[in-house]
């Protein structure tokens, strides 16, 4: 019997309305919830909102509202966004909920009474003077600043001196590292695991859990003059949302007896992979089984930004494409878990190609042929149809491969495997041409082709249900099936359809959308931009894996990288230190120019050059598919 499955998203900060960055993680968690239920597993899905801190108070003041009223309004927008994206969570936790506040204060009292192995208080007070970024809601070190400003918010931090309470993180660093190294705490993908271990290797200071100047937060139960907010408050939602402190049976079932998985973005890696495990160890509570961190994405190659006008609200996406297609487009732009680019400019093209032309057209052609030639009654199967054995074998293989992808969080690959089955069915339909068989009087053979295609469509609907739940139900309805037939076990069996079932379709599942063509203006070319293609052809680009990285002494912008290019190990020097830390780079796959003459930079030999793109202050390294081996040629 499978253990229950408990999955969470981060709780989203409500200083602004939801956008597709929030949607991406939440849709992915909803997909995993639906998959595991299809596979016969009991699941609990928690999401919610983070509502405390100076940034919220300031946003509320700017809007002329009280903080609670401001939070209520933004939360309603998040809930509406999840509704239109067909996200079916089991609970929505808010850090301003009484149940959260009471449960969190119980956790604080447990931590206040806890002692480290050497007898020190886990929570202690001290005077802290440091650099505080309101945007990050945290203290920063000088090393974290770039040209004196916070790299994320491009503002200089405040210098603050005040009494704080601290969590004694250093007492748990070794334990957390051991749990990660032994995979008792699994961190995925692998490069994120290496990044966390790199942070632990260099050590981290104890972290502040309260501020005396912040008033929009939760009062410490042992010192009401201090308020706690954001990280220690937010992280505890994963247990306060399932009954910690007030419903022991519910809490035990979903935290102690389940497989617990956190889905988060890599920007909050340190808090979830180090701070949170340390807090749980101090409170003597079990740790989650897995933490999956997906990467950053850009919009058409540019960082999402209000000032650039490329922030995409979920309702805008759903208005144009519908709920299911929006989910599909978000999850199929690039492999889930990696950094990538969402090509808004290609949304209509991909929708028409994948959903309208491939899936929608397959469903329409098969259903309409059954309606027009068999009075809407599903014809019987035939084992004599050319290629039928390949169809069955490929369907069976696709089911197992898709299931394996889902289980291992390869969500994009799971969807693509199901879509490959769609394309196979279209080829089978075209090759056997049932319309020709009908004209030739071979109606039984035509019926056998249509039955086989209907069976593949049934299997496809099950495999794609986690991504496109409404359209999968619609497809089932077209073919006379109910949701009791929607499970992975039934996808594993061919010839499940009963001949004679009533088939009915009125319109396409995914109607084709009209592409708007913009008039292209001829670009002005500068003489320096012109390239002789014969020279370009001499450049050899290969995939390299980064093995070791260290900063170049005395050079703020340079990193020294040891790389594997398949045929040999090399050393290169790259000016990326202000954009990527050594820990972030270890384990990454990059693209390098292999056939450059060696150069000496700051007295260090560099044999090659990595590829990166830069716009303004934003720099992004070119990264190939993670499964390409070192030495693979880029053409």
N, C-alpha and C positions, 0 to 999 in steps of 0.2 A: 504494500500500500504506500502511495506517495505521501511525503510530508506536505502539510499545507504550505502555501507560497504567499509570502507577505512582501509586497513591492511598494516603494515610496518614490515620489519625486522630491526635489528640494521644495521648500515652501517659498513662494515668490514674494519679493519685497514690493510693497504696495505704494511706492513713491510715484508710480506712473502706471498707465493702463497696460494690459497685456499685449505682447507682440509675438511674432513667430519664433523668437528665441525660447520663450516660455512654452509655446505650443509644441515645439520640436520634442522636448523632453517628455511632456505630458502625453502626447500622442504615442510615443514609443512605450511608455509605461502602460498605457491603455491596451496597446497591441499585445504586450506580453501577458497582461491579465486575461485577455480574450483567448490567446493561444493556450495558456495552461488550463483554462476552463474547458476548452475544446478537447484537451488531452486528459480530461477526467480528474483534474486537480482542484482542490478547494483553494480559493484565492481571496486575499484582502488587499485592496488598493487604496492607499492614502495619499492625498495631496492637500494643499492648503496655502496659507499666506502668512508672511512674516510682517508684523505691524508695529514694531517698536523702534525707537531710536531718534536721534537728532534729525536725521534726514527726513523722516516722516513728519516730525513736528514742523520743520521748516517748510516742507511742501504744503502742509495743511494751512500754515499761516499765509503762505503766498496765495493760496486759493480762497482765503478769507473764511476758513472753516475750523472748527474744533478738530483735534486729531482723530477722535473716534468717528465722528461723522465723515471725515475725509476717508478713513480706512473703509468704512461701510460702503461708501460709494465705489471705491476702486475694487473692493472685493466682489461687489455685484457684477462688475465688468468681467472679472476673471471667471466667475461662475457662468455668466452668459457665454463667454468664449468657449468654455469646456462643453457647454450644452450644444452649441452649434457645430462643434467638432466631434460630436457623438462620443465624448469621453465619459465613461460611466464609472466614476470612483465610488468606493464604498463609504468613505468619510472625507470630510473637508475640515481640516483643523485650522483654527485661527489662533494666533498667539494672544489675542485680546479676549478669547473665550474664557469664562470663569473656570471651566474644567481644566483648561491648559494651565492657567495661572496657579490654581490650587495644586495640581499634580507637580508642576515645575518647582513650586516652593517646597514640596515634600522632597524632591530630588536634591534641592539646594541644602536642606537640613541634613540629608544623608551624607552629602559631600562635606558639609561643615563639620560633621562628627567623625569623618574618616581620617585615618592616619596612614602614612606611607610605611614601608617596611622598616625604615629606620626611626619610626615614631614621630615624624613631623606632621603638622597639620596639613591636610591636602588644600584647604582654603585658608589663606592668611591675608592680613592687611599690611599695606606699606604705602609710603609716599612715592608717587611715580611722577617723574618729569620726562616728557618725551614729545615726539612729533605725532600729532593726531590728524588723520584725514577724515573729515566728515563724510565724504563720498563713500569711502570704504567702511566707515564705522569701525575703525581700528587704529591702533598705534603703529607707526612705521619706523624702521631703522634708517639710518643714513644710507646704507647699502641699497635699500629698496628704492630710493629716489633716483630720478634721472634729471640731471641738470637742475637739481634742487626742487623738483616738483614730483607729485605722485604720477607715476607713468600711466595709470588708468584714468585719472581725472584731470591731469594737466594743471593742477593747482598746488601751490606750496602748502604744506601742512601747517596746522597751528602748533605753537609750543605751549603745552599744558603741564601744570604741576598741581597735583591734587591727590587726596587719599583714595586709593582703590583697594578692592579685594582681588586677590590673584589665585589662580589654580596652579598647583605645583606640578607643572607639566614634566619637568626634567626627571621626576621620580618614576615616570612611566615610559620614557623614551625607549629604553632597552627592551621592555616587555612588548611594546607595540612593534618594534622592529623584529623581534623574534617571531611574533604571530604572523607577520607579513612574510618573512623569509621562509617559514614552514608552511605557508599557505593555509594556516588556520583562519586567517583573514585574507580572503582572495580579493585582489584589486586588479581590475581589468580596464582597458587592454594592458598588455605586458609593459609597454613603454611608460604608462602611468605608474605602474608598480615600481619600476626602476626610478622614476622621478621621486616618488615618496621615500624610497630607501635612500636616495641621494640627500634629501632634506634631513632625514633622521641622522645620517652620517655626520652632517655638519653641526647638528645640535640646534635646539630651539629654546628661546627663553620662556619662562613661565608667562601665562597670558592673563590679562586683566578680565575679570568677569563683571565689573560694575564701574559706575561713574557717579560722583556726587553731584556733578553739574547737569547730568541728563535726567530730566524729570518724566519724559514719556517712555516709561519702561516699567518693569515689575519690581516693586520694592523687595529688597532682601529681607527675608523673615527674621534674620538675626541682626539686622541693622537697617531700619526703614529710611535712614538718611541717604542710603545708597540705592541706586536703581540698576538693575541688570537688563540687558537688551541684546538684540541681534544674535551673536553667535552661540553663546551658551544657552540662551533662551530658545533660539530657533532650532538648534540641534536636538533638543529634548522633545520636539514635537513627534519624533518617530516612536516614542514610547507613551507620551501623554495622549496621543491620538488613538491608542488601542487599550486604554484602561489602566495605565500605570497609576497607582495611588488610590484608585477607587473601584476598579473592577478586576480583581486578581485573576479570575478564571479566564476572562477575555485576554488579559495581558499575557498570561502563561501560554495560552494557545498560540497567539500570534507572534510572540517574541521568543519564548523559550522552546516551543515545540515546532516551529516553522522554519522554512528556509527564508531568511530575511535578505532582501536585495534592495540596495539604494541605487537609484538612477540619478546622476548629477552631472553638471558640466565641469570641465577640468579647472575652471577658474576658482572653484571652491574646494580644490583638492586637499589643501593643508588642513582645513577645518574638519572635513569629513573623514579623512584617512589617518589623521594624527590626533587632533583635539578630541573628537568624538569617541574613538576607541579608548583613549586615556580616561575620559570621564566615566565611561562604562566600567572600566577596570577598577577605578577608584570607588565606584558605587557597588562593586561586586555583582554586576549584571552581565549577561551574555553579550557577546559582540555579534554584529550582523555576519551573515555568511559571505556576502559578496558586495563590493561597491564597484559599480560600473560608471566610468567617467567618459562621456562623449566629448568630442573636440569643439573647437570654435568653427563658425562659418561666416563667410562674407556673402554679400548680395551682389551678384554680377561682378565679383572680383573686388568689391569695396566694402569696408567695414560698415555695419549697420549704424546709422547715426540720424538723429532728428534733424540736425542742421543740413544734412545732405538730402533729406526727404525720402530715404529708402527704407524706413521702418515700415514693416508690413503688419497691420493689425489682422488678427484671425478673421474678423467679420468681413474684411475687404476680400480676403482670399476665398472665403466660403461663398460670398455673394457672386463671384465670378465663376467658380468651379464646382460649387457644392461641397458638402461635408466630406464625402468619401474621397473624391478626387483631390481635395486639399490635403488630406492625410497622406494619400499616395504620393503626391508631388513632394511633400516635405521629406518623406522617408526614402525616396529613391534618387535623390540628387547626387549622393556620394555615400560610400560605405559608413554605416552607423558606427560611431566610436572614434572616427578619424576627424581631423580638420578638413574642411571642404568648402565648396562654394555652391550657394543656391542660385541657380540661374533663372531669375524671375523672367528675364527676356525670352526664355525658352519654355515657359510653363505651358502655353497654348500648344506649341509644337509637340511637347512630350505628352500632353493630355490626348491630343488627336492621334498620335502615333501608337501609344500604349493602350489607352483606355477606349477610345472611340474606334480606331481602325482594327486593333488586334482583339481585345476582349469583347467590346460591344458588338462588333461586326460578326464575330463568331457566334455569339448568343442569338443575334437576330437572324442570321442565315439558317442556322439549324432549326430554331423554333418556327420560323415562317415556312420553311419547307415541310415541316411536319404538319403544320396547320393547313397548307394548301394541297398537300398530296396524300395525307393520311387522316383527314377530318379532325386534325388536332389531337389525335391519339398516338401516343408513343409506339412506334413499330417495334417488332421483336429483334433480338440480337442475332448475329450470324458469325460463326467462327471461320467462314469461308472467304471473308472479305480480305482483299490484298492489303497487307501491312497491319492487320488487326493485332497480331502477336506483338509486333514492335510497339504499338500503341499501349497495349496492356503493360508490357515490360517497362516502358518509359514512364508510364503513370505511376507504377509501383515504386520505381526508383525515385521519381520526383517527390513523392510523399515522404519517403524516409529522409531524403536529403533536406527537404524543406523543414521537417521536424527537427532535424539535427541543427540546422542553422538557427531556428527560433530558440532552442534550448541554450545554445551557446551565444546568444545575443547578437548573432549576425543577421540583423533584421533586414537590411537592404538585400543581402544575398538570398534570404528566405523568400522575399517578394519576387526577386528576379527568377528564382527557380520555378515558382508557380507561373510566372509570365512566360518562361520558356515552354512550359506545358501548353499554354495558350497558343503559342506560335506553332508548336508541333501539331496541335489539333487543326489549326487552319491549313497547314500543309497537307495533312491527311484528307481533309475535306476537299481541297482543291485537286489533289491527285486522283481521288476516287470519283470526283464529279458526280454526285448523286442526281443532279438535274439531268445529266446525260443518260444515266441509267434509267430514270423514269421515262424519258423519251424513247429509249430502246426497249421499253416493256419489261425491264428488269427491276420491277418495283420492290421485290423482296431484298435484292442486293442493295438497292438504294436505302431501304429501311434499315438494313444492317449497318450501313455507313452512318446514318443519322443517329441510330441508337448508340453506337460507339462514341460519336461526338458528344451526344447528350451526357453519357457517362463521364467523359473527360471534363465537361463543363461542371458537372456535379462535384467532382473531385477538386477542380480549380476553385469553385465557390467556397468550399470548406477551407482550403489552404489560404485563400485570400481574405477570408472572413475577419481575421484579426486586424487587417489593414483597412478593408472597405466593408464594414459590417452591414450597412444599410443596403448596399448594392448586392452583396452576397445573399441577403435575405430576399431581395427582389428577384434575383436569378432563381433561387429555390422556388419562389412563388410561381414564376413563369413555367417551371417544369413540374408543378404540382406537389412540391415537397414542403414539409413543415420543419420547424426548428429542432424537432426531436431527431431528425436525420442529420443534424449538423454536429458532427464530432469526428475526431481523427480516426477512430476505429473504422468508421464507415468509409472514410477516404481510402483506407488500405485494401478495400475489397472491390474488385471490378464486377460488373453485372449485378449491381444492387438495384437498379431501376426495374420496376415491374412494367412490362409491356401493357399498353392500353391507358397509361396515365394521361390525364388531360393536359395538353400544352397550350398556353395562351400568351401571346405577346402583342402589345398595342403600339409601343414605341421603343426606341433604342434605349438600352440601359445607360449608355454614355453617348448622348447626342454629340455630333461633331460640332466644334466651335469654329467660328470664322476668325481667321488670322488677319490682324490689321497690319498692313504693310506701310512702313514709314519710308518716305522719300529719302534716299541717300544722297547726301551732298558729297561731291568729290573732295577728298581730303587733300589739303595742300601738303606737298612733300618737300622737305628740306633736303638739300644735297647730301647732308651728313646722314640722312636716314636711309639712303639707297644702299643696297647690299648686292654684291656680285654673288650669285647663287653658287658659282663654282668654289668660292672661298668658304661659303657656309657649309658646303658638303664635306669639307675637311674636318669639321668639328666632330669629335666623338663624345657623345653624352652617355654616361652609364649610371646605373643605380649603385649607391654606396650605403653601407650601414655604419652608423657612428658608434664606435667602440668606447672611446674615452674622450673627455673634453676637459680643458682647463683654461683659465684666463691667462692672457699674456701679460706678464708683469710690466707695470708702467704704461699700459695701453688700455684705456677705458673701453675702446670699441672692439678689441680683438679677442677672438677665441682660437685656441690651438686644438684641432680635432685629429684624432687617430681614426682612420676609416678603413673599411674592408670593401674593395672593389671587385671581389671575386677571385681575380688572378693574383692579387697581392694586397698587403696592408700598406697604407700611405699616411702621410701627414699633410694636412692643409691648414692654412691660417685664413680666417674669415672675419670680416668686420660686422659681426652680428651681436656682439655682447650686450648692446643696449636694448635688444629686442628678445633675445633668448638666453636663459641661464644655462650653465653647463649641465645641470640636472635635467632640464627640459630636452636637451639635445641627445643625450645618451640613449641609444636604442632606436633612434629615428632612422628612417630610410630617406635619403636625399638624392638629388641628381647633381653629378659633378662633370666638369669638362675633364676628360681623361688625358688628352694629348696636348696639354700646355707645357711649355718649357718651365722647369723648376724656377721659382723666384725666391728671393730672400727678403723676409719682412721682419723688421726689428731683430735681425740676426737669426731668424728662424726660417729654415727651409720649408717652402710650401710647394707641393707637387699636385697642382690642380686647383680648381675653383668651383665652389658650389653655386647653384642657380637660385636666385631670389628675385622677387619683384618688390618695388617700392613706390608708394604714392604718398606724398607729403611726409609725415612722420611715421607712417605705417609701413613696416617691412614684413614680407611673408616669404618663407623658404618654399621652394618648389619641392613637393613630396609626391612620389609615385605611389601606386597601389602597394599596400603593405605586404602582399604575398609575392611581389617580384623579388628574386634573389639578388644579392650583391653581384655586380658585373653584368646584369641584364642591360642590353643596349637600348637606348631611347632613340627612336627614329621618327 
